[in-house]
Amino acid sequence: MSFCVLEDLHPLVGRDARATAGGTPALLYANRILLSRLFLRLAGASLLFSLFLLTGCGNPGVANKAPAVNLPPTISTSNGGNSGNPFSKVQSSGGWGQFGQGPPTFVDCSPSPCDGITFLMTQGISSPSMSGHAAKFDLGGTAVYTDALFNNHLIGPFSSQGLPDTNGALVPALHDFTYDVYFYGDNLGLSQALEFDVNQFFDSKGFIWGHECRIAGGNEWDVWDNVNGHWTPTGVACFPNSNAWNHVTIRVQRTSNDQLLYQSITFNGVTHNLNLTFAPGSAPSNWYGVTINYQMDGNYRQDPYSVYLDNLTFSCQ
């Protein structure tokens, strides 16, 4: 069984062959591929797969990409809202992977520096911090429009939270997910985009709930269309504040007929109900698990910048 990190999300095999919501070829846009590492443990053997996920956003003229604290011993799988027992302070958890990705292939590289990209995650930051234990994420380098991808396998093989789900019962029972985090940067205008993703894989299906706050790309939230492989603008503005803590809460659901439902984005206290539904993508039968991603995208000069995450909580049921 396995589970994938939406290492920036998105369907298999990836190259920028997508189109934007308006139908313009994706090569005219800044589309980023998030390479999702998929760790599998099958018949006693550990296998490593790379899942190319498309993520991207839209700057015309740029062909750049497409999209621990201990856990409670059990996770609620009851019906209802998505307020199940949470994984709290995940920014302080073990199990974080970190990769660089750049055009034209967006194959992930590690460790830093690699392929002209520098990236780093540093835990235990006391200032700036809300909890006294923030995590700092850095992106820089010489290669423009390159990204830093950070991911954590929460449930399934290689779980960072002690939930390997060896009998395969937990992951398919989970259907409501909430990704809640505070982030801080002293110059967020240097970011091309920031991405927050939830991923679920089982029964040869890939559910990738990708959310991207386009900053240089137009200050709007986009969500990922798994089947068609492109970002869909939501019409919801995303203007994060520099030198202040921004709070984002993302709620998504796998419906009773296995559709991806983007329920809402709450940003700095304002809730926007999306109610957008998409079909799932396909995945190899051995891919299994629940993961989260956080990604930072570089701009046309690859200006270095840092973002701090704190009080990262993930709930599922």
C-alpha positions as CSV (number, residue, x, y, z in Angstrom):
1,M,0.0,0.0,0.0
2,S,1.2,3.5,-0.4
3,F,0.4,7.0,-0.1
4,C,1.3,10.0,-2.0
5,V,2.2,13.5,-1.1
6,L,0.7,15.8,-3.4
7,E,4.0,17.1,-3.8
8,D,2.3,19.9,-5.2
9,L,-0.5,17.9,-6.3
10,H,-1.8,16.6,-9.4
11,P,-2.4,13.9,-11.7
12,L,0.0,11.5,-13.0
13,V,2.6,12.0,-15.5
14,G,2.9,15.6,-15.7
15,R,4.0,18.0,-18.2
16,D,2.4,21.2,-18.9
17,A,-0.1,20.0,-21.4
18,R,-3.0,21.7,-19.7
19,A,-5.1,24.6,-20.6
20,T,-6.3,27.4,-18.4
21,A,-9.9,27.9,-17.5
22,G,-10.2,30.2,-20.5
23,G,-8.9,27.5,-22.9
24,T,-5.5,29.1,-23.6
25,P,-2.7,26.6,-24.0
26,A,-1.0,26.1,-20.7
27,L,2.4,26.8,-22.2
28,L,1.4,30.5,-22.2
29,Y,1.1,30.4,-18.5
30,A,3.2,30.0,-15.4
31,N,2.2,26.4,-14.7
32,R,4.1,24.5,-12.2
33,I,4.4,20.8,-11.7
34,L,4.4,19.5,-8.3
35,L,6.3,16.4,-8.1
36,S,4.6,14.2,-5.7
37,R,6.7,11.5,-4.0
38,L,4.8,8.4,-3.5
39,F,6.2,6.0,-1.0
40,L,4.9,2.5,-1.2
41,R,5.4,-0.5,1.0
42,L,4.3,-3.6,-0.8
43,A,4.8,-7.2,0.1
44,G,7.4,-6.2,2.6
45,A,9.4,-4.2,0.1
46,S,9.7,-0.5,0.1
47,L,9.2,1.2,-3.3
48,L,9.7,4.8,-4.2
49,F,7.6,6.4,-6.9
50,S,7.5,9.9,-8.2
51,L,4.1,11.3,-9.2
52,F,4.2,14.3,-11.4
53,L,1.5,16.5,-10.4
54,L,0.5,19.5,-12.4
55,T,0.1,22.8,-10.7
56,G,0.3,26.1,-12.1
57,C,-1.0,29.5,-12.4
58,G,-1.2,32.1,-14.8
59,N,1.3,34.5,-15.9
60,P,1.1,34.9,-19.6
61,G,4.4,34.4,-21.4
62,V,5.9,32.1,-18.8
63,A,6.1,28.4,-19.4
64,N,6.8,27.5,-15.8
65,K,4.8,24.8,-14.2
66,A,1.6,23.2,-13.8
67,P,-0.1,22.5,-9.6
68,A,4.8,16.8,15.3
69,V,3.6,16.7,18.0
70,N,2.0,13.4,18.7
71,L,-1.4,12.6,17.1
72,P,-4.3,11.4,18.9
73,P,-4.3,7.6,18.9
74,T,-7.4,7.4,16.7
75,I,-9.1,9.6,14.1
76,S,-12.8,10.0,14.0
77,T,-14.4,8.4,11.0
78,S,-18.0,9.4,11.9
79,N,-20.3,11.3,9.6
80,G,-20.8,15.0,9.9
81,G,-18.6,18.0,9.5
82,N,-14.8,18.0,9.1
83,S,-13.8,18.6,12.7
84,G,-12.4,15.1,13.4
85,N,-9.6,14.6,15.9
86,P,-6.8,16.8,14.6
87,F,-3.1,16.4,13.9
88,S,-1.9,19.5,15.7
89,K,1.2,21.5,15.2
90,V,2.2,19.6,12.2
91,Q,4.8,22.2,11.3
92,S,6.8,20.7,14.3
93,S,6.2,17.1,13.2
94,G,8.8,14.8,11.8
95,G,8.4,13.3,8.4
96,W,8.7,16.4,6.2
97,G,10.2,15.9,2.8
98,Q,11.7,18.8,0.9
99,F,12.4,19.1,-2.8
100,G,13.3,21.7,-5.5
101,Q,11.6,21.7,-8.9
102,G,12.2,23.7,-12.0
103,P,11.4,24.1,-15.7
104,P,11.1,22.6,-18.1
105,T,10.7,19.1,-16.6
106,F,9.9,20.0,-12.9
107,V,11.5,16.8,-11.8
108,D,12.2,17.1,-8.1
109,C,15.7,17.3,-6.8
110,S,17.2,17.1,-3.3
111,P,19.1,17.9,-1.2
112,S,19.5,21.6,-1.5
113,P,21.1,23.2,-3.4
114,C,20.2,21.4,-6.7
115,D,19.5,22.5,-10.2
116,G,20.0,26.1,-9.3
117,I,17.4,26.0,-6.6
118,T,18.0,26.5,-2.8
119,F,15.3,25.5,-0.3
120,L,15.2,24.8,3.4
121,M,12.8,24.0,6.2
122,T,13.9,25.0,9.7
123,Q,11.8,23.9,12.7
124,G,11.6,25.3,16.2
125,I,11.5,29.0,15.3
126,S,10.6,31.2,18.3
127,S,10.2,34.5,16.5
128,P,8.2,35.3,14.5
129,S,5.9,32.7,16.0
130,M,2.5,32.3,17.5
131,S,3.2,29.1,19.4
132,G,6.9,29.6,20.0
133,H,7.5,26.7,17.6
134,A,7.0,27.9,14.1
135,A,8.7,26.4,11.0
136,K,10.6,28.6,8.5
137,F,10.6,27.8,4.8
138,D,13.1,29.3,2.4
139,L,13.2,29.5,-1.4
140,G,16.0,31.0,-3.5
141,G,18.6,30.2,-6.0
142,T,19.6,31.3,-9.5
143,A,17.1,29.4,-11.6
144,V,14.0,31.5,-12.2
145,Y,10.4,30.3,-11.8
146,T,11.5,27.4,-9.6
147,D,9.7,26.0,-6.6
148,A,10.2,24.5,-3.2
149,L,7.9,21.7,-2.3
150,F,7.4,20.4,1.3
151,N,5.2,17.4,2.1
152,N,4.2,15.2,4.9
153,H,2.8,11.7,4.8
154,L,0.2,11.7,7.6
155,I,-1.7,8.4,7.1
156,G,-0.6,5.3,5.4
157,P,2.8,3.7,4.8
158,F,5.6,5.8,6.2
159,S,3.1,7.8,8.3
160,S,4.8,10.6,10.3
161,Q,1.9,10.3,12.8
162,G,2.1,6.6,13.7
163,L,-0.9,5.7,11.5
164,P,0.3,3.2,8.9
165,D,-3.2,1.8,8.4
166,T,-1.8,-1.6,7.7
167,N,-5.2,-3.2,7.3
168,G,-6.3,-0.7,4.8
169,A,-9.5,0.3,6.7
170,L,-8.9,3.9,7.8
171,V,-8.0,5.8,4.6
172,P,-11.1,4.8,2.5
173,A,-13.3,5.7,5.5
174,L,-12.1,9.3,5.6
175,H,-14.1,11.8,3.6
176,D,-13.9,15.3,5.2
177,F,-10.7,17.2,5.5
178,T,-9.6,20.6,7.0
179,Y,-6.2,22.1,6.5
180,D,-5.8,25.1,8.9
181,V,-2.5,27.1,9.1
182,Y,-1.1,30.5,9.9
183,F,1.6,31.9,7.7
184,Y,3.9,35.0,7.9
185,G,6.4,36.6,5.5
186,D,8.1,40.0,5.6
187,N,7.8,40.4,1.8
188,L,5.2,38.1,0.4
189,G,5.1,40.2,-2.8
190,L,8.2,38.3,-3.9
191,S,6.3,35.1,-4.1
192,Q,4.8,33.9,-7.4
193,A,2.3,31.8,-5.5
194,L,1.8,29.8,-2.3
195,E,0.1,26.4,-2.4
196,F,-1.7,24.3,0.3
197,D,-2.8,20.8,-0.8
198,V,-4.6,17.8,0.6
199,N,-4.2,14.4,-1.1
200,Q,-6.0,11.0,-0.7
201,F,-5.2,7.8,-2.7
202,F,-6.9,4.5,-2.6
203,D,-8.7,2.0,-5.0
204,S,-6.8,3.3,-8.0
205,K,-8.2,6.8,-7.5
206,G,-6.4,10.1,-6.8
207,F,-8.1,12.8,-4.9
208,I,-6.0,15.9,-5.0
209,W,-7.5,19.0,-3.5
210,G,-5.0,21.7,-4.7
211,H,-5.3,25.3,-3.5
212,E,-3.1,28.0,-4.8
213,C,-2.9,31.7,-3.7
214,R,-1.6,33.4,-6.8
215,I,0.3,36.5,-5.7
216,A,2.5,37.7,-8.6
217,G,0.0,35.8,-10.8
218,G,-3.0,38.0,-10.0
219,N,-3.9,37.7,-6.3
220,E,-6.6,35.1,-6.6
221,W,-7.3,31.6,-5.2
222,D,-7.3,28.8,-7.7
223,V,-8.3,25.1,-7.2
224,W,-7.1,22.1,-9.0
225,D,-9.1,20.2,-11.6
226,N,-7.7,16.6,-11.4
227,V,-9.1,15.3,-14.7
228,N,-8.4,18.2,-16.9
229,G,-5.1,19.0,-15.3
230,H,-5.4,22.7,-14.8
231,W,-6.1,25.4,-12.2
232,T,-9.5,26.8,-12.0
233,P,-9.9,30.4,-10.8
234,T,-12.4,30.7,-7.9
235,G,-13.0,34.5,-8.1
236,V,-11.9,34.7,-4.4
237,A,-9.2,37.3,-3.9
238,C,-5.9,36.4,-2.1
239,F,-4.0,39.4,-0.8
240,P,-1.8,38.1,2.1
241,N,-0.4,40.7,4.5
242,S,3.3,41.0,4.8
243,N,4.8,41.4,8.3
244,A,1.6,39.9,9.8
245,W,0.2,36.5,10.5
246,N,-2.3,35.4,7.8
247,H,-4.8,32.6,8.6
248,V,-6.1,30.2,6.0
249,T,-8.6,27.4,6.6
250,I,-9.4,25.0,3.7
251,R,-12.3,22.6,3.9
252,V,-12.8,19.9,1.3
253,Q,-14.8,16.7,1.1
254,R,-14.8,13.4,-0.9
255,T,-18.5,13.0,-1.6
256,S,-20.6,9.8,-1.3
257,N,-20.1,9.2,-5.1
258,D,-16.3,9.9,-4.9
259,Q,-16.2,13.4,-6.3
260,L,-13.9,16.1,-5.0
261,L,-15.9,18.9,-3.3
262,Y,-14.1,22.1,-2.6
263,Q,-16.3,23.4,0.2
264,S,-14.8,26.7,1.4
265,I,-11.7,28.9,1.9
266,T,-11.6,31.1,5.0
267,F,-8.8,33.7,4.7
268,N,-8.1,36.2,7.5
269,G,-11.5,35.7,9.0
270,V,-13.6,35.9,5.8
271,T,-15.2,32.7,4.6
272,H,-15.9,32.1,1.0
273,N,-18.1,29.1,0.1
274,L,-16.9,27.6,-3.1
275,N,-19.0,24.4,-3.5
276,L,-17.0,23.4,-6.6
277,T,-17.1,19.7,-7.6
278,F,-14.6,17.8,-9.8
279,A,-14.1,14.2,-10.7
280,P,-11.1,12.4,-9.2
281,G,-8.0,11.4,-11.2
282,S,-6.7,7.9,-11.6
283,A,-3.8,6.4,-9.7
284,P,-1.9,3.1,-9.7
285,S,-3.6,0.5,-7.5
286,N,-0.8,0.4,-5.0
287,W,-1.0,4.1,-4.1
288,Y,-2.6,4.6,-0.8
289,G,-2.7,7.2,2.0
290,V,-3.4,10.8,3.0
291,T,-0.8,13.5,2.7
292,I,-0.5,17.3,2.8
293,N,1.8,19.7,0.8
294,Y,3.0,23.2,1.2
295,Q,4.7,24.8,-1.7
296,M,6.5,28.1,-2.5
297,D,6.9,29.3,-6.1
298,G,9.7,31.6,-7.3
299,N,9.1,34.6,-9.5
300,Y,10.7,35.8,-12.7
301,R,13.9,36.9,-10.9
302,Q,13.8,34.1,-8.3
303,D,13.9,36.6,-5.6
304,P,14.7,34.8,-2.3
305,Y,12.0,34.9,0.3
306,S,11.0,33.1,3.5
307,V,7.6,32.1,4.9
308,Y,6.9,30.9,8.4
309,L,4.1,28.4,9.2
310,D,2.6,28.0,12.6
311,N,-0.2,26.2,14.3
312,L,-0.7,23.9,11.3
313,T,-3.6,21.6,12.1
314,F,-5.1,18.9,9.9
315,S,-8.4,17.3,10.7
316,C,-10.1,14.4,8.9
317,Q,-13.0,12.1,9.5
